């Protein structure tokens, strides 16, 4: 399917086809890529909405081979940290209360034992997950659990949202 769409784009361009037709084919190619990479994007969106509404405290998306699939959801942040293994790749969306307001973090976890090739794939695939999980205060990339301590995340969210004004602290 991908090859056909790419070939159609190239042939259309080479023949001097209309620009709108070429744009249409490129959009179709991108949509096909999204569906191939994240076939259950609606479930990911539902999980995201549950966190936004407060029904859940966090949700994850993980890899099953080369595709991104919905992972777990929960209320306690410590449960999320327990899920992250040394050889796991995971995207997480988590809610934190900062000064009586809810702030959200988009976390990309790449365990220290993940191969360099898989690490590179996470970097490119993250853009597709961010099209679904769109609203967050801070994006965090971590490869050590110490980077994801709750207090550390809350400080990052405070600084990102401007909540630390006038305190004289950074």
FIMI-76151 format. One record per residue: residue number from 1; residue in three letters; chain; x, y, z of N, C-alpha, C in turn. Coordinates in pm, whole numbers, plus 50000, padded with zeros to 5 digits. Layout:
BEGIN
(NUM ALA A (X Y Z) (X Y Z) (X Y Z))
...
end
This chain:
BEGIN
(1 UNK A (50083 49881 50000) (50000 50000 50000) (50087 50125 50000))
(2 UNK A (50190 50126 50089) (50279 50242 50096) (50350 50264 49962))
(3 UNK A (50399 50153 49906) (50474 50163 49780) (50387 50220 49669))
(4 UNK A (50261 50176 49666) (50169 50225 49564) (50149 50376 49578))
(5 UNK A (50126 50422 49701) (50104 50565 49722) (50228 50647 49690))
(6 UNK A (50344 50597 49727) (50468 50668 49695) (50487 50673 49545))
(7 UNK A (50466 50560 49479) (50480 50554 49333) (50381 50650 49266))
(8 UNK A (50259 50653 49315) (50159 50744 49260) (50201 50889 49277))
(9 UNK A (50259 50921 49391) (50307 51058 49414) (50418 51095 49317))
(10 UNK A (50513 51005 49302) (50626 51032 49213) (50580 51043 49068))
(11 UNK A (50497 50950 49023) (50448 50953 48885) (50366 51079 48862))
(12 UNK A (50280 51111 48956) (50198 51232 48943) (50283 51356 48934))
(13 UNK A (50388 51361 49010) (50477 51477 49007) (50555 51482 48876))
(14 UNK A (50605 51366 48833) (50685 51360 48711) (50603 51398 48588))
(15 UNK A (50478 51361 48585) (50393 51389 48470) (50347 51535 48472))
(16 UNK A (50364 51601 48583) (50321 51741 48592) (50177 51753 48636))
(17 UNK A (50133 51657 48716) (49995 51657 48765) (49967 51782 48847))
(18 UNK A (49842 51803 48873) (49801 51919 48952) (49856 51909 49093))
(19 UNK A (49888 52023 49150) (49944 52030 49284) (49845 51975 49387))
(20 UNK A (49718 52003 49371) (49618 51956 49467) (49610 51803 49469))
(21 UNK A (49623 51740 49355) (49621 51594 49350) (49740 51537 49424))
(22 UNK A (49855 51598 49407) (49975 51554 49476) (49959 51572 49627))
(23 UNK A (49904 51684 49670) (49880 51706 49813) (49785 51601 49869))
(24 UNK A (49682 51569 49793) (49587 51468 49837) (49657 51333 49857))
(25 UNK A (49741 51294 49763) (49812 51167 49773) (49908 51166 49893))
(26 UNK A (49974 51278 49917) (50065 51286 50031) (49989 51278 50163))
(27 UNK A (49872 51342 50170) (49790 51331 50291) (49744 51187 50312))
(28 UNK A (49706 51121 50204) (49663 50981 50214) (49778 50893 50261))
(29 UNK A (49898 50921 50214) (50016 50846 50257) (50040 50866 50406))
(30 UNK A (50029 50989 50453) (50051 51017 50596) (49944 50949 50681))
(31 UNK A (49819 50954 50638) (49711 50890 50713) (49732 50738 50719))
(32 UNK A (49777 50680 50609) (49802 50536 50606) (49916 50501 50700))
(33 UNK A (50019 50583 50704) (50132 50562 50794) (50085 50568 50940))
(34 UNK A (50002 50667 50973) (49949 50679 51109) (49871 50554 51148))
(35 UNK A (49784 50507 51059) (49701 50390 51089) (49785 50264 51100))
(36 UNK A (49891 50254 51021) (49976 50136 51027) (50058 50135 51156))
(37 UNK A (50101 50251 51201) (50184 50261 51321) (50100 50252 51448))
(38 UNK A (49983 50316 51449) (49895 50317 51566) (49755 50275 51521))
(39 UNK A (49733 50145 51505) (49603 50100 51454) (49487 50128 51549))
(40 UNK A (49512 50137 51679) (49405 50160 51776) (49415 50302 51834))
(41 UNK A (49424 50400 51746) (49440 50539 51790) (49318 50589 51867))
(42 UNK A (49201 50536 51838) (49080 50578 51911) (49088 50537 52058))
(43 UNK A (49141 50420 52085) (49158 50376 52224) (49258 50467 52296))
(44 UNK A (49366 50504 52227) (49463 50597 52287) (49398 50730 52318))
(45 UNK A (49313 50777 52230) (49243 50904 52252) (49148 50894 52372))
(46 UNK A (49078 50781 52385) (48988 50760 52499) (49066 50760 52630))
(47 UNK A (49181 50693 52632) (49265 50690 52752) (49311 50831 52789))
(48 UNK A (49352 50906 52689) (49395 51045 52708) (49282 51129 52768))
(49 UNK A (49162 51113 52715) (49046 51188 52766) (49013 51148 52909))
(50 UNK A (49030 51021 52943) (49008 50977 53081) (49102 51048 53178))
(51 UNK A (49227 51065 53138) (49324 51136 53222) (49287 51284 53230))
(52 UNK A (49250 51343 53120) (49213 51485 53118) (49091 51512 53208))
(53 UNK A (48994 51422 53207) (48872 51439 53286) (48892 51405 53434))
(54 UNK A (48999 51335 53465) (49025 51298 53604) (48982 51157 53640))
(55 UNK A (48932 51081 53544) (48892 50943 53571) (49015 50855 53595))
(56 UNK A (49127 50892 53538) (49254 50822 53556) (49363 50924 53584))
(57 UNK A (49473 50877 53644) (49585 50966 53673) (49692 50961 53567))
(58 UNK A (49696 50851 53493) (49796 50835 53388) (49752 50725 53290))
(59 UNK A (49812 50727 53173) (49791 50620 53075) (49921 50603 52996))
(60 UNK A (49934 50487 52934) (50056 50459 52858) (50024 50403 52720))
(61 UNK A (50123 50415 52634) (50123 50350 52503) (50258 50281 52491))
(62 UNK A (50257 50157 52447) (50380 50079 52438) (50392 50019 52298))
(63 UNK A (50499 49947 52277) (50523 49883 52148) (50487 49735 52154))
(64 UNK A (50426 49688 52046) (50406 49547 52022) (50470 49521 51887))
(65 UNK A (50594 49481 51889) (50671 49472 51765) (50700 49612 51714))
(66 UNK A (50650 49642 51595) (50675 49774 51535) (50558 49870 51550))
(67 UNK A (50448 49823 51609) (50333 49912 51621) (50316 49960 51765))
(68 UNK A (50251 50074 51779) (50224 50133 51910) (50082 50092 51951))
(69 UNK A (50072 50037 52070) (49943 49988 52120) (49910 50053 52254))
(70 UNK A (49781 50062 52287) (49744 50114 52419) (49802 50026 52529))
(71 UNK A (49851 50091 52632) (49907 50018 52746) (49811 50021 52863))
(72 UNK A (49865 50044 52981) (49786 50045 53103) (49742 50186 53141))
(73 UNK A (49646 50192 53233) (49600 50317 53294) (49597 50295 53444))
(74 UNK A (49604 50404 53518) (49595 50393 53663) (49580 50528 53728))
(75 UNK A (49573 50525 53860) (49558 50649 53937) (49688 50689 54006))
(76 UNK A (49760 50593 54061) (49881 50621 54138) (50003 50630 54048))
(77 UNK A (50075 50742 54059) (50194 50763 53977) (50300 50656 54003))
(78 UNK A (50309 50608 54126) (50408 50505 54159) (50382 50376 54079))
(79 UNK A (50256 50348 54048) (50224 50231 53966) (50279 50246 53825))
(80 UNK A (50275 50367 53773) (50332 50393 53641) (50482 50365 53642))
(81 UNK A (50550 50415 53744) (50695 50393 53753) (50729 50245 53763))
(82 UNK A (50645 50168 53831) (50669 50024 53843) (50660 49952 53709))
(83 UNK A (50584 50006 53615) (50568 49943 53483) (50691 49958 53394))
(84 UNK A (50770 50060 53417) (50880 50094 53327) (51000 50003 53351))
(85 UNK A (51030 49920 53253) (51141 49825 53265) (51267 49873 53194))
(86 UNK A (51375 49803 53221) (51506 49838 53165) (51509 49830 53012))
(87 UNK A (51431 49740 52955) (51433 49722 52809) (51300 49764 52744))
(88 UNK A (51227 49852 52812) (51097 49898 52760) (51108 50033 52690))
(89 UNK A (51017 50050 52595) (50993 50181 52532) (50848 50213 52559))
(90 UNK A (50822 50331 52611) (50687 50362 52655) (50662 50512 52645))
(91 UNK A (50540 50547 52606) (50495 50685 52610) (50391 50691 52722))
(92 UNK A (50398 50793 52805) (50302 50806 52915) (50246 50947 52918))
(93 UNK A (50121 50956 52957) (50054 51084 52975) (50005 51084 53119))
(94 UNK A (50055 51179 53199) (50026 51177 53342) (49979 51313 53392))
(95 UNK A (49891 51307 53492) (49837 51428 53553) (49901 51448 53690))
(96 UNK A (49937 51574 53720) (49993 51610 53849) (49920 51733 53900))
(97 UNK A (49901 51739 54031) (49841 51859 54090) (49953 51953 54130))
(98 UNK A (49953 52072 54070) (50054 52173 54097) (49981 52299 54143))
(99 UNK A (50000 52336 54269) (49934 52455 54324) (49783 52454 54297))
(100 UNK A (49719 52346 54332) (49574 52325 54318) (49524 52321 54174))
(101 UNK A (49612 52319 54079) (49572 52307 53938) (49630 52179 53881))
(102 UNK A (49558 52122 53788) (49609 52002 53721) (49701 52041 53608))
(103 UNK A (49818 51978 53606) (49915 51996 53498) (49944 51858 53441))
(104 UNK A (49975 51854 53313) (49993 51728 53244) (50133 51718 53185))
(105 UNK A (50190 51597 53192) (50323 51571 53138) (50314 51461 53033))
(106 UNK A (50386 51482 52924) (50402 51379 52821) (50541 51320 52844))
(107 UNK A (50545 51194 52882) (50671 51129 52920) (50707 51024 52815))
(108 UNK A (50831 51031 52769) (50884 50928 52680) (50990 50851 52758))
(109 UNK A (50964 50725 52782) (51058 50641 52855) (51130 50550 52757))
(110 UNK A (51263 50555 52762) (51346 50463 52684) (51441 50399 52784))
(111 UNK A (51415 50274 52818) (51497 50205 52917) (51643 50199 52877))
(112 UNK A (51733 50192 52975) (51876 50193 52946) (51924 50074 52863))
(113 UNK A (51849 49966 52859) (51890 49847 52783) (51833 49843 52641))
(114 UNK A (51763 49947 52600) (51703 49950 52466) (51813 49972 52362))
(115 UNK A (51806 49900 52251) (51908 49911 52147) (51904 50049 52080))
(116 UNK A (52018 50094 52027) (52022 50226 51962) (51923 50241 51847))
(117 UNK A (51901 50135 51771) (51807 50142 51659) (51664 50165 51708))
(118 UNK A (51626 50097 51815) (51492 50116 51872) (51478 50253 51936))
(119 UNK A (51587 50304 51995) (51585 50439 52052) (51555 50542 51943))
(120 UNK A (51618 50525 51828) (51596 50617 51716) (51451 50610 51668))
(121 UNK A (51395 50490 51665) (51256 50474 51621) (51160 50545 51715))
(122 UNK A (51188 50542 51845) (51103 50611 51943) (51099 50760 51911))
(123 UNK A (51213 50815 51877) (51220 50959 51848) (51132 50997 51729))
(124 UNK A (51128 50915 51627) (51046 50948 51511) (50898 50915 51534))
(125 UNK A (50870 50808 51607) (50731 50768 51631) (50660 50860 51730))
(126 UNK A (50735 50927 51814) (50675 51013 51916) (50582 51118 51855))
(127 UNK A (50616 51167 51738) (50534 51269 51672) (50392 51218 51645))
(128 UNK A (50379 51091 51615) (50246 51034 51588) (50164 51022 51716))
(129 UNK A (50228 50989 51827) (50157 50983 51955) (50116 51124 51997))
(130 UNK A (50202 51221 51974) (50171 51359 52013) (50057 51418 51931))
(131 UNK A (50024 51360 51818) (49906 51404 51743) (49778 51361 51813))
(132 UNK A (49788 51260 51900) (49671 51211 51974) (49667 51273 52113))
(133 UNK A (49781 51273 52181) (49791 51332 52315) (49846 51473 52299))
(134 UNK A (49761 51566 52274) (49804 51699 52228) (49830 51801 52337))
(135 UNK A (49759 51796 52447) (49768 51902 52548) (49852 51857 52668))
(136 UNK A (49968 51919 52685) (50052 51890 52801) (50137 52012 52833))
(137 UNK A (50175 52022 52960) (50254 52136 53006) (50401 52116 52974))
(138 UNK A (50449 51993 52988) (50592 51965 52971) (50611 51829 52907))
(139 UNK A (50707 51823 52817) (50746 51696 52756) (50876 51652 52822))
(140 UNK A (50880 51528 52866) (50995 51477 52941) (51046 51350 52875))
(141 UNK A (51176 51346 52849) (51243 51228 52795) (51328 51170 52908))
(142 UNK A (51310 51042 52937) (51383 50981 53048) (51434 50843 53012))
(143 UNK A (51552 50812 53065) (51606 50677 53051) (51649 50621 53187))
(144 UNK A (51627 50698 53292) (51652 50653 53429) (51531 50690 53515))
(145 UNK A (51493 50600 53602) (51375 50626 53685) (51396 50745 53778))
(146 UNK A (51521 50775 53811) (51547 50890 53898) (51504 51021 53829))
(147 UNK A (51502 51022 53696) (51456 51140 53622) (51305 51159 53635))
(148 UNK A (51236 51055 53680) (51090 51059 53684) (51032 51062 53826))
(149 UNK A (51115 51099 53922) (51062 51111 54059) (50953 51217 54059))
(150 UNK A (50847 51190 54133) (50730 51277 54131) (50764 51421 54168))
(151 UNK A (50845 51441 54270) (50883 51576 54311) (50959 51650 54202))
(152 UNK A (51045 51578 54132) (51122 51637 54023) (51030 51679 53907))
(153 UNK A (50934 51595 53876) (50839 51626 53768) (50755 51749 53806))
(154 UNK A (50709 51753 53929) (50627 51867 53973) (50706 51997 53964))
(155 UNK A (50834 51994 54000) (50917 52116 53988) (50929 52158 53841))
(156 UNK A (50948 52060 53753) (50956 52092 53610) (50826 52155 53561))
(157 UNK A (50714 52101 53605) (50584 52154 53564) (50561 52294 53620))
(158 UNK A (50604 52318 53742) (50592 52453 53801) (50671 52554 53719))
(159 UNK A (50794 52517 53685) (50878 52608 53608) (50822 52630 53468))
(160 UNK A (50771 52524 53408) (50718 52535 53272) (50591 52619 53266))
(161 UNK A (50514 52618 53375) (50388 52691 53374) (50400 52830 53433))
(162 UNK A (50519 52867 53478) (50537 53000 53535) (50489 53009 53678))
(163 UNK A (50465 52897 53742) (50410 52898 53878) (50514 52936 53983))
(164 UNK A (50641 52948 53946) (50746 52978 54043) (50782 53126 54044))
(165 UNK A (50702 53211 53983) (50733 53354 53982) (50737 53411 54123))
(166 UNK A (50834 53497 54147) (50842 53569 54273) (50895 53490 54389))
(167 UNK A (50935 53366 54370) (50983 53286 54482) (51133 53303 54500))
(168 UNK A (51202 53351 54398) (51346 53364 54405) (51417 53231 54392))
(169 UNK A (51344 53125 54360) (51403 52992 54346) (51386 52942 54204))
(170 UNK A (51476 52857 54165) (51468 52792 54035) (51484 52646 54052))
end
